[in-house]
Amino acid sequence: MNIPSRYMPLGQVFSGGMGDVHIYRDGSLDRDVAIKMVQNKSLTSRLLDEVRAFKHISSKHVVEIYDIIESENGIAIVEEYLQGEDLKHPDQGVNKDFFLRTAYQIASGLCDIHAAGLVHRDIKPFNMKYDGEGILKIFDFGLARLLGVDSSTKGFRGTYGYAAPELYQEGTVEFTQAIDVYAFGVTCLYYAIGKLPDEIKPIRNPKISITPFSILLQDLLPKELQELFDRTVSFFPASRPSMAELKQVIERYMLLNKHRALIILNKNSYVIDKKNTSVTVTAQGKGKIIIQYDGLYFKLKRIEGVIMINNMAVDDLMVMPGACVISFGKQEAARTHVSFDISHPGVVL
């Protein structure tokens, strides 16, 4: 295959799922790149469609596609070269912070893949690698499909142990992004304990259920996360959470006790954070509320009088929205209005 002269071979060659992977130096942009040689002509048309779709993914946690080289002998995919190691169970073991940091990065990458309308179909630790700055990225899209366009297959496709139960069916198998969610759950479990659960090791007839995370990781994760991760490996695709939900909840636990809320009533301001976890706000003669912070959520714990949030009546205790106006009083003209805002700290990797 003719590779443009701007790419200079560095002599490193690896075997990949679609063909050999060669490491080159991009002389024009002064960076190392990985070039995958795909010479199976039967795959060329489909791969071109899917690679072009991946080129539109802007994600910190998905390997970047730089270029596609087409020739009579096949195609070559020029992509970001990841210098780090594959994802694996750390020799020193895994604590909660390590687990959440890793799960968050995988979830972020899959969120972006799914938002582009794609199904990766082969999520596993060996298809993830760290870059030179220690950021985990997903790669190897040889089995990827466009959701709703080519989301069925005949015969088993995937990796035993990480493939969702529905992929083991005979005949034509329809699949959704839920298969990536299942593989995400198994991948996180492998990262945490260093092996696959025994019940999903059999190649041809894996059991339909996995020992709950609440048992395997009971000392590692809070109960809410245990239950959420249990759902990722549900036998039923519809019972699995979306990657967006997973990312959101994992992120909230990574930011435990880092949020801050500000309430302003007339000239008075109230701060709720990990040091001051509860605030009582009273509008004289109109009502009273108590808001508490549990490290994850700001919750309306008590109300007295007629209270409205964003002009909607409140008669039950609730989790406070990120920004809102709280109104006290029955008569619109005589109501007292209070602003409520929650800070949005970012995850630092």
C-alpha positions in Angstrom: 0.0 0.0 0.0 1.3 3.4 -0.9 1.6 5.6 2.1 2.1 9.4 1.5 5.7 10.6 2.0 4.7 12.8 4.9 4.5 9.7 7.0 7.9 8.2 7.9 7.9 4.6 9.2 9.4 4.1 12.7 9.7 0.3 12.4 7.1 -0.7 15.0 4.4 -3.1 13.8 1.6 -4.5 15.9 -1.2 -7.0 15.0 -4.7 -5.5 15.1 -8.2 -6.9 14.7 -8.5 -5.6 11.1 -4.9 -5.9 10.0 -1.4 -4.8 11.0 -0.8 -1.5 12.8 2.3 0.4 11.8 3.7 3.4 13.8 4.8 6.3 11.6 6.1 9.8 12.2 3.9 12.5 10.7 6.5 15.0 9.4 4.0 17.7 8.6 2.5 17.9 12.0 5.5 16.5 14.0 3.7 13.7 15.8 3.6 9.9 15.9 0.6 8.2 14.4 -0.7 4.7 14.2 -1.7 3.5 10.7 -3.9 0.5 10.4 -3.6 -1.3 7.1 -7.0 -2.8 6.0 -6.5 -5.0 2.9 -9.7 -7.1 3.1 -11.7 -5.5 0.2 -15.0 -7.0 1.5 -14.7 -4.8 4.5 -13.7 -1.6 2.8 -17.0 0.0 2.0 -18.5 -0.6 5.4 -15.4 0.5 7.2 -15.2 3.7 5.3 -18.7 4.6 6.4 -18.0 3.8 10.0 -14.6 5.5 10.1 -16.1 8.6 8.6 -18.7 8.6 11.4 -16.0 8.2 14.0 -14.1 11.2 12.5 -17.0 13.3 13.7 -16.7 12.2 17.3 -15.1 14.8 19.4 -14.2 13.0 22.6 -11.3 13.2 25.1 -11.8 9.4 25.6 -12.0 8.1 22.1 -8.9 7.7 19.9 -8.9 10.4 17.2 -9.0 9.5 13.5 -6.8 11.8 11.5 -7.0 10.6 7.9 -8.1 7.8 5.6 -5.8 6.6 2.8 -7.5 4.8 0.0 -5.8 2.7 -2.7 -6.6 -0.2 -5.0 -5.2 -2.6 -2.3 -7.5 -1.5 0.5 -7.5 1.4 2.9 -5.3 2.7 5.7 -6.6 4.5 8.8 -4.4 7.1 10.3 -5.2 7.6 13.9 -3.8 8.9 17.2 -0.9 6.8 18.5 -1.5 5.9 22.2 1.8 5.4 23.9 0.5 4.0 27.2 -0.6 0.6 28.4 -3.8 -1.2 27.9 -6.4 -1.0 30.7 -5.6 -3.7 33.3 -6.1 -4.4 37.0 -3.4 -2.5 38.9 -0.8 -4.5 40.8 -1.5 -2.4 43.9 -5.2 -3.1 43.7 -8.1 -0.7 43.2 -9.6 1.7 45.6 -12.9 3.7 45.2 -11.2 6.7 43.6 -9.2 4.6 41.1 -12.4 2.7 40.2 -14.5 5.9 39.7 -11.8 7.6 37.7 -11.5 4.7 35.3 -15.2 4.0 35.0 -15.9 7.7 34.4 -13.4 7.8 31.5 -14.9 4.7 29.8 -18.4 6.0 30.3 -17.5 9.4 28.9 -16.0 7.8 25.7 -19.0 5.5 25.3 -21.4 8.5 25.8 -19.8 10.3 22.9 -19.8 7.2 20.7 -23.5 6.6 21.4 -24.3 10.2 20.9 -22.9 9.9 17.3 -25.4 7.0 16.7 -22.8 4.2 16.9 -22.5 0.9 18.7 -18.9 -0.1 19.4 -19.7 -3.8 19.9 -16.3 -4.8 21.2 -15.8 -3.0 24.5 -13.1 -4.7 26.6 -10.0 -3.8 28.5 -7.8 -4.6 25.6 -9.5 -2.1 23.4 -8.6 0.8 25.7 -5.3 2.3 26.2 -3.7 5.3 28.0 -2.2 8.2 26.1 1.0 9.9 27.1 -0.8 12.1 29.7 -2.5 9.2 31.4 -5.9 9.7 29.8 -7.8 6.5 29.0 -9.1 6.2 25.4 -11.3 3.7 23.5 -10.1 2.4 20.2 -10.5 -0.5 17.7 -13.8 0.0 16.0 -13.6 -3.0 13.7 -17.0 -4.3 14.8 -18.7 -0.9 15.2 -22.1 -0.4 13.6 -24.4 2.6 12.9 -27.5 2.2 15.2 -30.6 1.4 13.2 -28.7 1.1 9.9 -26.7 -2.0 10.4 -27.5 -3.1 13.9 -28.0 -6.8 13.3 -25.7 -9.7 12.8 -25.7 -13.4 12.0 -23.5 -15.6 14.1 -21.5 -14.6 17.1 -19.5 -11.3 16.9 -17.7 -9.9 19.9 -15.4 -11.2 22.6 -16.5 -14.1 24.8 -17.1 -12.9 28.4 -17.7 -9.3 27.5 -20.5 -10.0 24.9 -24.0 -9.4 26.1 -26.3 -12.5 26.4 -28.4 -11.5 23.4 -25.4 -11.8 21.1 -25.2 -15.6 21.8 -28.6 -16.2 20.1 -28.7 -18.3 16.9 -29.7 -16.7 13.6 -30.1 -13.0 13.0 -29.5 -11.0 16.2 -30.8 -7.4 16.5 -28.8 -5.4 19.0 -28.7 -1.9 20.5 -26.3 0.3 22.4 -27.2 -1.8 25.5 -24.6 -4.4 24.4 -21.9 -1.7 25.0 -23.4 -1.1 28.5 -23.1 -4.8 29.3 -19.5 -4.9 28.2 -18.8 -1.7 30.1 -20.1 -3.4 33.3 -17.9 -6.5 32.8 -14.9 -4.3 31.9 -15.3 -2.3 35.1 -15.6 -5.6 37.0 -12.5 -7.0 35.4 -10.6 -3.8 36.3 -11.7 -4.0 39.9 -11.1 -7.6 40.7 -8.5 -8.6 38.0 -10.5 -11.4 36.4 -13.8 -12.3 34.8 -16.5 -13.9 37.0 -16.5 -17.7 36.6 -20.1 -17.8 35.4 -19.4 -15.9 32.2 -16.1 -17.7 31.3 -17.7 -20.6 29.4 -17.3 -19.8 25.7 -20.4 -21.4 24.3 -22.9 -21.4 27.1 -22.3 -18.6 29.6 -24.8 -18.3 32.5 -27.3 -15.5 32.1 -26.5 -13.8 35.4 -23.4 -12.4 37.0 -22.7 -12.4 40.7 -24.0 -9.0 41.8 -21.6 -6.0 42.2 -23.2 -5.6 45.7 -21.4 -8.9 46.6 -18.2 -8.6 44.5 -17.6 -4.9 45.2 -19.4 -4.4 48.5 -16.4 -2.9 50.2 -15.5 -0.7 47.2 -18.6 1.1 46.1 -21.6 2.9 47.8 -24.9 1.1 47.6 -26.3 3.3 44.9 -23.4 2.6 42.6 -23.5 -1.1 43.4 -27.1 -1.2 42.3 -26.5 0.9 39.2 -23.6 -1.4 38.1 -25.7 -4.5 38.8 -28.1 -3.1 36.2 -25.4 -2.8 33.5 -25.1 -6.6 33.3 -28.8 -7.4 33.4 -29.9 -10.2 31.1 -32.6 -7.9 29.7 -31.2 -5.1 27.5 -34.0 -2.7 28.4 -33.2 -3.0 32.1 -29.6 -1.7 31.6 -29.0 2.0 32.2 -27.9 4.3 29.4 -24.3 5.4 29.3 -25.5 9.0 29.9 -27.1 7.9 33.2 -24.0 6.0 34.2 -21.7 8.9 33.4 -23.9 11.3 35.3 -24.0 9.2 38.5 -20.3 8.3 38.5 -19.5 12.0 38.0 -21.6 13.0 41.0 -19.7 10.5 43.2 -16.4 11.8 41.9 -17.5 15.2 43.0 -18.7 14.1 46.5 -18.8 17.1 48.9 -17.4 19.5 46.2 -20.7 21.2 45.4 -21.8 24.6 46.7 -25.2 26.2 46.7 -26.0 29.9 47.2 -29.4 31.2 48.3 -30.2 34.9 48.2 -33.1 36.4 50.1 -33.4 40.2 49.9 -29.9 41.3 51.2 -29.2 38.0 52.9 -27.2 35.2 51.4 -26.9 31.6 52.6 -24.2 29.1 51.6 -24.7 25.3 51.7 -21.6 23.1 51.3 -19.8 20.3 53.1 -19.1 22.6 56.1 -22.5 24.0 56.3 -24.8 21.2 55.2 -28.2 22.6 56.2 -29.9 26.0 55.8 -33.2 27.3 57.0 -34.8 30.1 54.9 -37.8 31.9 56.3 -40.0 34.5 54.5 -41.7 36.2 57.4 -45.4 35.2 57.5 -45.3 33.4 54.2 -43.4 30.2 54.7 -40.2 28.4 55.6 -37.9 25.8 53.9 -35.0 23.7 55.0 -32.5 22.6 52.4 -29.8 20.0 53.2 -26.7 18.8 51.4 -25.7 15.1 51.7 -22.5 15.4 49.6 -24.3 14.4 46.4 -27.6 16.2 46.3 -29.2 19.3 47.7 -32.6 18.2 49.1 -35.7 20.1 50.2 -36.2 18.5 53.6 -39.0 20.5 55.1 -41.6 23.0 53.8 -44.0 25.2 55.7 -46.6 27.4 53.9 -47.1 27.7 50.2 -43.9 27.1 48.3 -43.3 27.2 44.6 -40.1 26.3 42.6 -39.9 27.8 39.2 -43.5 28.8 39.4 -44.6 25.1 40.1 -46.3 24.2 43.4 -44.2 22.0 45.7 -46.0 19.7 48.1 -43.4 16.9 48.4 -39.8 16.8 49.5 -37.5 16.8 46.4 -34.0 17.1 45.1 -33.3 20.7 44.2 -32.6 21.6 40.5 -29.3 23.2 39.6 -30.8 26.7 39.4 -34.2 27.9 40.3 -36.4 30.6 41.9 -38.1 29.7 45.1 -41.3 31.6 45.8 -43.0 31.9 49.2 -46.7 32.9 49.7 -50.2 32.4 48.3 -50.9 35.6 46.5 -48.7 36.3 43.4 -48.4 40.0 44.1 -47.3 39.5 47.7 -44.9 36.5 47.1 -41.3 36.6 48.3 -38.8 35.3 45.7 -35.5 33.6 46.5 -32.8 32.6 44.0 -31.1 29.2 44.4 -27.9 28.3 42.4 -25.6 25.3 42.6 -22.0 25.4 41.5 -20.9 23.1 38.8 -17.4 21.8 39.7 -15.7 19.8 37.0 -14.0 16.4 37.1 -10.2 16.7 37.2 -8.4 13.6 35.8 
